[in-house]
Amino acid sequence: MDEHTKYDKLIKIIKTYLPEDVSVNDIELNSHFINDLNINSANLVDIVLDVEDEFDIMLENEDMEKMQTVEDAIQIINTKLA
């Protein structure tokens, strides 16, 4: 799976949990889930679960703590798929 496909799948997941005041167009690689995208911690857990399902990977608590930005999520997905 190429990087573009991974990114598109991740954006599709994140888009579901964006609050009304944040547009999908606001999502960038360096976007922080909580500070920039206003995603609350409960929805962040849902994003983690959706990422696990979509990419058929298991994320540990350590991975979840490191997943602060969209780029972090991509790096963790790449590591788990390697």
OpenMM code with the backbone's topology and positions (N, CA, C; nanometers):
from openmm import Vec3, app, unit

residues = "MET ASP GLU HIS THR LYS TYR ASP LYS LEU ILE LYS ILE ILE LYS THR TYR LEU PRO GLU ASP VAL SER VAL ASN ASP ILE GLU LEU ASN SER HIS PHE ILE ASN ASP LEU ASN ILE ASN SER ALA ASN LEU VAL ASP ILE VAL LEU ASP VAL GLU ASP GLU PHE ASP ILE MET LEU GLU ASN GLU ASP MET GLU LYS MET GLN THR VAL GLU ASP ALA ILE GLN ILE ILE ASN THR LYS LEU ALA".split()
positions = [
    Vec3(0.0843, -0.1175, 0.0000),
    Vec3(0.0000, 0.0000, 0.0000),
    Vec3(0.0894, 0.1247, 0.0000),
    Vec3(0.0649, 0.2166, -0.0932),
    Vec3(0.1510, 0.3341, -0.1029),
    Vec3(0.1101, 0.4421, -0.0012),
    Vec3(0.1976, 0.5400, 0.0143),
    Vec3(0.1776, 0.6441, 0.1154),
    Vec3(0.0492, 0.7232, 0.0909),
    Vec3(0.0209, 0.7518, -0.0350),
    Vec3(-0.0977, 0.8302, -0.0688),
    Vec3(-0.2253, 0.7567, -0.0254),
    Vec3(-0.2289, 0.6269, -0.0490),
    Vec3(-0.3451, 0.5458, -0.0109),
    Vec3(-0.3615, 0.5442, 0.1406),
    Vec3(-0.2512, 0.5272, 0.2122),
    Vec3(-0.2560, 0.5283, 0.3590),
    Vec3(-0.3079, 0.6618, 0.4096),
    Vec3(-0.2558, 0.7688, 0.3518),
    Vec3(-0.2964, 0.9039, 0.3937),
    Vec3(-0.4460, 0.9236, 0.3682),
    Vec3(-0.4923, 0.8850, 0.2501),
    Vec3(-0.6346, 0.9007, 0.2162),
    Vec3(-0.7244, 0.8222, 0.3108),
    Vec3(-0.6830, 0.7000, 0.3435),
    Vec3(-0.7623, 0.6176, 0.4368),
    Vec3(-0.7665, 0.6818, 0.5748),
    Vec3(-0.6521, 0.7346, 0.6186),
    Vec3(-0.6455, 0.7987, 0.7497),
    Vec3(-0.7330, 0.9246, 0.7527),
    Vec3(-0.7271, 1.0047, 0.6484),
    Vec3(-0.8082, 1.1268, 0.6425),
    Vec3(-0.9566, 1.0915, 0.6452),
    Vec3(-0.9941, 0.9869, 0.5752),
    Vec3(-1.1341, 0.9434, 0.5744),
    Vec3(-1.1804, 0.9077, 0.7163),
    Vec3(-1.0934, 0.8421, 0.7932),
    Vec3(-1.1253, 0.8070, 0.9324),
    Vec3(-1.1377, 0.9342, 1.0169),
    Vec3(-1.0380, 1.0214, 1.0078),
    Vec3(-1.0350, 1.1431, 1.0897),
    Vec3(-1.1565, 1.2311, 1.0604),
    Vec3(-1.1916, 1.2430, 0.9333),
    Vec3(-1.3016, 1.3295, 0.8891),
    Vec3(-1.4310, 1.3002, 0.9651),
    Vec3(-1.4545, 1.1738, 0.9961),
    Vec3(-1.5749, 1.1316, 1.0668),
    Vec3(-1.5856, 1.1962, 1.2056),
    Vec3(-1.4723, 1.2240, 1.2670),
    Vec3(-1.4700, 1.2711, 1.4057),
    Vec3(-1.4425, 1.4209, 1.4197),
    Vec3(-1.4317, 1.4915, 1.3086),
    Vec3(-1.4060, 1.6353, 1.3160),
    Vec3(-1.5288, 1.7088, 1.3693),
    Vec3(-1.5073, 1.8049, 1.4589),
    Vec3(-1.6207, 1.8870, 1.5031),
    Vec3(-1.6663, 1.9775, 1.3881),
    Vec3(-1.7839, 2.0346, 1.4014),
    Vec3(-1.8414, 2.1155, 1.2940),
    Vec3(-1.7562, 2.2359, 1.2558),
    Vec3(-1.6785, 2.2878, 1.3510),
    Vec3(-1.5994, 2.4076, 1.3223),
    Vec3(-1.4658, 2.3796, 1.2543),
    Vec3(-1.4388, 2.2522, 1.2216),
    Vec3(-1.3140, 2.2158, 1.1557),
    Vec3(-1.3473, 2.1459, 1.0238),
    Vec3(-1.2842, 2.1940, 0.9169),
    Vec3(-1.3072, 2.1371, 0.7833),
    Vec3(-1.2039, 2.0290, 0.7543),
    Vec3(-1.2427, 1.9342, 0.6712),
    Vec3(-1.1480, 1.8308, 0.6294),
    Vec3(-1.0295, 1.8958, 0.5576),
    Vec3(-1.0512, 2.0121, 0.4979),
    Vec3(-0.9434, 2.0842, 0.4294),
    Vec3(-0.8405, 2.1401, 0.5264),
    Vec3(-0.8747, 2.1438, 0.6556),
    Vec3(-0.7815, 2.1916, 0.7580),
    Vec3(-0.6801, 2.0844, 0.7984),
    Vec3(-0.7031, 1.9607, 0.7577),
    Vec3(-0.6145, 1.8510, 0.7982),
    Vec3(-0.4851, 1.8556, 0.7167),
    Vec3(-0.3736, 1.8649, 0.7877),
    Vec3(-0.2410, 1.8609, 0.7267),
    Vec3(-0.1581, 1.7571, 0.8003),
    Vec3(-0.0432, 1.7222, 0.7434),
    Vec3(0.0433, 1.6222, 0.8073),
    Vec3(0.0815, 1.6628, 0.9488),
    Vec3(0.1069, 1.7922, 0.9694),
    Vec3(0.1518, 1.8368, 1.1022),
    Vec3(0.0355, 1.8747, 1.1938),
    Vec3(-0.0883, 1.8480, 1.1526),
    Vec3(-0.2038, 1.8814, 1.2363),
    Vec3(-0.2062, 1.7953, 1.3620),
    Vec3(-0.2162, 1.8631, 1.4763),
    Vec3(-0.2276, 1.7946, 1.6050),
    Vec3(-0.3752, 1.7603, 1.6250),
    Vec3(-0.4032, 1.6356, 1.6585),
    Vec3(-0.5417, 1.5904, 1.6699),
    Vec3(-0.6242, 1.6752, 1.7663),
    Vec3(-0.5695, 1.7041, 1.8840),
    Vec3(-0.6452, 1.7768, 1.9863),
    Vec3(-0.6325, 1.9280, 1.9680),
    Vec3(-0.5101, 1.9786, 1.9536),
    Vec3(-0.4880, 2.1232, 1.9491),
    Vec3(-0.5339, 2.1882, 1.8188),
    Vec3(-0.5106, 2.1224, 1.7053),
    Vec3(-0.5431, 2.1828, 1.5754),
    Vec3(-0.6789, 2.1385, 1.5214),
    Vec3(-0.7125, 2.0123, 1.5415),
    Vec3(-0.8357, 1.9584, 1.4824),
    Vec3(-0.9513, 1.9516, 1.5819),
    Vec3(-0.9245, 1.9893, 1.7064),
    Vec3(-1.0276, 1.9923, 1.8116),
    Vec3(-1.0978, 1.8574, 1.8320),
    Vec3(-1.0233, 1.7511, 1.8152),
    Vec3(-1.0784, 1.6175, 1.8383),
    Vec3(-1.0622, 1.5855, 1.9873),
    Vec3(-1.1716, 1.5473, 2.0525),
    Vec3(-1.1616, 1.5186, 2.1957),
    Vec3(-1.1017, 1.3795, 2.2185),
    Vec3(-1.0633, 1.3537, 2.3418),
    Vec3(-0.9913, 1.2293, 2.3727),
    Vec3(-1.0764, 1.1056, 2.3478),
    Vec3(-1.2068, 1.1133, 2.3692),
    Vec3(-1.2940, 0.9981, 2.3424),
    Vec3(-1.2955, 0.9661, 2.1933),
    Vec3(-1.3044, 1.0693, 2.1104),
    Vec3(-1.3022, 1.0470, 1.9656),
    Vec3(-1.1657, 1.0008, 1.9179),
    Vec3(-1.0613, 1.0438, 1.9877),
    Vec3(-0.9266, 0.9986, 1.9515),
    Vec3(-0.9148, 0.8475, 1.9719),
    Vec3(-0.9759, 0.7971, 2.0768),
    Vec3(-0.9785, 0.6519, 2.0996),
    Vec3(-1.0526, 0.5833, 1.9843),
    Vec3(-1.1630, 0.6419, 1.9399),
    Vec3(-1.2371, 0.5857, 1.8266),
    Vec3(-1.1533, 0.5863, 1.6994),
    Vec3(-1.0757, 0.6912, 1.6794),
    Vec3(-0.9870, 0.6971, 1.5628),
    Vec3(-0.8858, 0.5839, 1.5688),
    Vec3(-0.8283, 0.5614, 1.6862),
    Vec3(-0.7313, 0.4525, 1.7033),
    Vec3(-0.7958, 0.3178, 1.6681),
    Vec3(-0.9163, 0.2949, 1.7175),
    Vec3(-0.9856, 0.1690, 1.6890),
    Vec3(-1.0145, 0.1543, 1.5397),
    Vec3(-1.0551, 0.2640, 1.4762),
    Vec3(-1.0820, 0.2600, 1.3320),
    Vec3(-0.9542, 0.2360, 1.2522),
    Vec3(-0.8442, 0.2947, 1.2962),
    Vec3(-0.7144, 0.2729, 1.2294),
    Vec3(-0.6761, 0.1260, 1.2398),
    Vec3(-0.6947, 0.0685, 1.3578),
    Vec3(-0.6641, -0.0741, 1.3751),
    Vec3(-0.7453, -0.1589, 1.2780),
    Vec3(-0.8739, -0.1300, 1.2670),
    Vec3(-0.9605, -0.2070, 1.1766),
    Vec3(-0.9236, -0.1852, 1.0307),
    Vec3(-0.9048, -0.0611, 0.9927),
    Vec3(-0.8793, -0.0268, 0.8516),
    Vec3(-0.7480, -0.0855, 0.8016),
    Vec3(-0.6449, -0.0814, 0.8865),
    Vec3(-0.5119, -0.1251, 0.8438),
    Vec3(-0.4768, -0.2650, 0.8957),
    Vec3(-0.5697, -0.3279, 0.9675),
    Vec3(-0.5501, -0.4618, 1.0231),
    Vec3(-0.4216, -0.4692, 1.1059),
    Vec3(-0.4092, -0.3755, 1.2001),
    Vec3(-0.2937, -0.3698, 1.2900),
    Vec3(-0.3440, -0.3576, 1.4336),
    Vec3(-0.2551, -0.3828, 1.5279),
    Vec3(-0.2860, -0.3646, 1.6699),
    Vec3(-0.1958, -0.2538, 1.7241),
    Vec3(-0.2569, -0.1545, 1.7866),
    Vec3(-0.1797, -0.0454, 1.8455),
    Vec3(-0.1714, -0.0650, 1.9966),
    Vec3(-0.0524, -0.0496, 2.0494),
    Vec3(-0.0292, -0.0613, 2.1930),
    Vec3(-0.0553, 0.0748, 2.2579),
    Vec3(-0.0670, 0.0774, 2.3894),
    Vec3(-0.0848, 0.2039, 2.4618),
    Vec3(0.0263, 0.3028, 2.4289),
    Vec3(0.1476, 0.2507, 2.4166),
    Vec3(0.2634, 0.3338, 2.3828),
    Vec3(0.2433, 0.4023, 2.2472),
    Vec3(0.1884, 0.3284, 2.1498),
    Vec3(0.1619, 0.3851, 2.0170),
    Vec3(0.0586, 0.4966, 2.0267),
    Vec3(-0.0446, 0.4722, 2.1056),
    Vec3(-0.1523, 0.5705, 2.1197),
    Vec3(-0.1008, 0.6997, 2.1823),
    Vec3(-0.0092, 0.6873, 2.2788),
    Vec3(0.0475, 0.8055, 2.3430),
    Vec3(0.1328, 0.8857, 2.2454),
    Vec3(0.1984, 0.8164, 2.1513),
    Vec3(0.2843, 0.8832, 2.0528),
    Vec3(0.2028, 0.9461, 1.9399),
    Vec3(0.0791, 0.9048, 1.9231),
    Vec3(-0.0015, 0.9498, 1.8103),
    Vec3(-0.0647, 1.0857, 1.8411),
    Vec3(0.0133, 1.1902, 1.8220),
    Vec3(-0.0314, 1.3261, 1.8513),
    Vec3(-0.0752, 1.4009, 1.7245),
    Vec3(-0.0079, 1.3710, 1.6124),
    Vec3(-0.0361, 1.4398, 1.4865),
    Vec3(-0.0713, 1.3380, 1.3780),
    Vec3(-0.1186, 1.3904, 1.2662),
    Vec3(-0.1505, 1.3046, 1.1520),
    Vec3(-0.0234, 1.2318, 1.1051),
    Vec3(0.0876, 1.3038, 1.1024),
    Vec3(0.2147, 1.2435, 1.0613),
    Vec3(0.2568, 1.1319, 1.1574),
    Vec3(0.2368, 1.1532, 1.2878),
    Vec3(0.2662, 1.0483, 1.3864),
    Vec3(0.1864, 0.9225, 1.3530),
    Vec3(0.0594, 0.9412, 1.3214),
    Vec3(-0.0278, 0.8273, 1.2907),
    Vec3(0.0236, 0.7519, 1.1690),
    Vec3(0.0639, 0.8247, 1.0659),
    Vec3(0.1169, 0.7614, 0.9440),
    Vec3(0.2435, 0.6818, 0.9775),
    Vec3(0.3326, 0.7400, 1.0572),
    Vec3(0.4569, 0.6717, 1.0936),
    Vec3(0.4284, 0.5443, 1.1731),
    Vec3(0.3341, 0.5503, 1.2644),
    Vec3(0.2989, 0.4329, 1.3442),
    Vec3(0.2376, 0.3251, 1.2547),
    Vec3(0.1501, 0.3659, 1.1638),
    Vec3(0.0904, 0.2702, 1.0694),
    Vec3(0.2003, 0.2047, 0.9858),
    Vec3(0.2945, 0.2845, 0.9351),
    Vec3(0.4048, 0.2299, 0.8554),
    Vec3(0.4872, 0.1292, 0.9348),
    Vec3(0.5164, 0.1633, 1.0612),
    Vec3(0.5939, 0.0735, 1.1467),
    Vec3(0.5213, -0.0585, 1.1673),
    Vec3(0.3909, -0.0510, 1.1941),
    Vec3(0.3121, -0.1725, 1.2203),
    Vec3(0.2949, -0.2584, 1.0953),
    Vec3(0.2903, -0.1936, 0.9789),
    Vec3(0.2739, -0.2693, 0.8540),
    Vec3(0.4056, -0.3275, 0.8015),
    Vec3(0.5186, -0.2769, 0.8533),
    Vec3(0.6498, -0.3215, 0.8045),
    Vec3(0.6775, -0.4658, 0.8409),
] * unit.nanometer
topology = app.Topology()
chain = topology.addChain("A")
for resn in residues:
    res = topology.addResidue(resn, chain)
    for name in ("N", "CA", "C"):
        topology.addAtom(name, app.Element.getBySymbol(name[0]), res)
